[in-house]
Amino acid sequence: MTFASTSGPWLQIWLEAGREGQIFTYANAEPEPAGIGDLVRVRLQGRPHTGLVVGAMQKLPASLSGKTMQPILAVWQRAAVDGQWQNLIEAVAAACHTSLFKTLKSALPPGWLGQRRQGPSGGPRPIWLVQRAAAPRPEQRLTPRQLDLLAHLELQPGPVPLRELCAGGGFSRAVLKGLEERGLVHRSQGQPHLVPSPPPGGVGPGAVLTQAQAAAVRALLGAAPGREFLLWGVTGAGKTEVYLQAAAHALAAGQGCLLLTPEIGLIPQLLDRARERFGCRVVEFHSGLSDATRVATWRRCLGPEPVLVVGTRSAIFLPLAQLGLIVLDEEHDSSYKQDSPMPCYHARDVARLRARESGARLVLGSATPSLESWLGCQGSNPAIELLRLPERIGSRPLPAVRVIDMRHELADGHRRLISRALMGRLEQLQEKGEQAVVLVPRRGYRAFLSCRSCGEAVLCPHCDVALTVHRSKAGQEWLRCHWCDHRAELGDRCGHCGSTAFKPFGAGTQRVMEQLAAELEGLRLLRFDRDTTRGRDGHRRLLDRFAQGEADVLVGTQMLAKGMDLPRVTLAAVLAADGLLHRPDLRSSEQCLQLLLQLAGRAGRGERPGEVLVQTYSPDHPVIRHLVDGRYEQFLAEEIQLRSQAGLVPFSRACLLRLSGPTASATATAAAALAERIGAGLEEAGWLLIGPAPAPVARVAGKSRWQLLLHGPAGQALPLPSEAQLRQGLPAGVGLAIDPDPISL
């Protein structure tokens, strides 16, 4: 994608046609012509498309002379792609070994490039403005979010755009409608240029910094452009305050900021803290928002006013022209890596590209940094500068870790899921006015259903995984696949041998909730997993309920361990830790210890000390020992030695080629043929080819999956032909995904 620098009556427009896209020629519009980098609406074979203007010509080439050129229909978004952003997309496409068009389409907001039907955007459009109309009367009962919206409007110097309230303020239209019906707010139509800008310097006060926090902020502000930092702070040490203070300086200098988190569930608390400080200059961007809201955020980033974006990994592509700060909070989290669809990028790698291109400071923050980031801090001239926050705010102690050996529980005749020690601790919560979080590895009611006669588990008919048992509040049970969402009724007879000796095994969040409710009468419980946090603001609503004291215990999956700040939580417990310890994966020990240390960090963040209880049948496992000692740096040193001796990642590179097709035979044959085609080139470059072999989950949604593993020297580019060439030899119906540097092998 090379943009021309001229303008003219004829435009070259890149449209979605084939995998790589194709460039077509159209006539420019009058009287407001489109320019290079604009997204425009056109027709291709009678269908509406959105395409990118990549070139302009003063006259048509001889091959098109005398032909009638269709005109563009409208300009959808002006200056959607500039030179710097174009360089970023080209670099990501090259690093991910995928097509430029596919990368561009993935980076732009949903529907901005392709055949999706959207109305044209020609010139300024009327928008809705919202302002306060009256103060609430005492008898009017308002929800907390309605009160928040009224308070927000009270602080504004004039009417606020409705889309800004929804996209930037996080208020739903239902909240606004409720206030409108009571006559407390007023809506009117206006034009974008009539909307008042936020007052300059409208930044809320920051917290008083500790000595370590202040040193970290000074280092960030005094760093050279493009410098990268690892902010290693124990849980509760105040990393977020360091981010916000650095962001305040960037915004004051007219620079935009990106503040990324690995999960949507972490957005609400971070968003609230940022808005307390920076008001309407904060916007959010993640997959939980509607397409229209994401488009509104994207357009806001294209504007002249600097903003702070709170988002997940996809926000790394937002077009902030004057980018001054990029933060990846919980940088160790695997959710920053996209493994499907292509491009299979890591947000940390894209952030490095953006920092080098724009001169922004890059901050990687974590209490349990990844081994790769820690290695970058080593040596006499490290690529990453290490900043430490060694103590919690207020010098609060880290929670003590207590390991419950479930073997002893069994020997003593206690065969229940929840140990006696944990039950006793939970019984004290209400009396002490405290709260607890309980981590369960799986959601659902039971992990799987199997036959006691023949041992067969009930599998999904479309995937090679066991179906999970779910239960409704009324007690009705059904089976569900967590990969393809297939659902089935609970049968009373084994489909393999006909036996009626069915037995459910394992326990999910629903089962744990049921047992706690049965054994601890009066204990108030909330469940925090994907099933209970669906929909817009699902995470926020549930966490708000827990923070306001509606429950004593929050039972959830791994989402619990990530970055939540709940001051009344004094107990963090892990059930069935063995399911996390014994995964057959290169990074299993690293990821398990990170998860357990992060969960431990949820306890004792307030005035009262915290405690961690871990139930396991493997109390002598190295991960458990490091958890008890709290020596994460010692664990990293041991892990580095092990991987270095074995020549494993990150002391080498890996790449997965994933193939999927309608049948196992067709997919396996295609994988073998692909291996034969690329084998010689890999061997010549010093790379090892392993496979083809079935994927760990060999069938998903009815498609067979096979993979090739490439293993080679660290720091080398992938010795592979282009994506288009790799696909040329594949039969119809067999798909290919290229995943450089995969998190899970």
Disulfide bonds with the S-S distance in Angstrom:
none
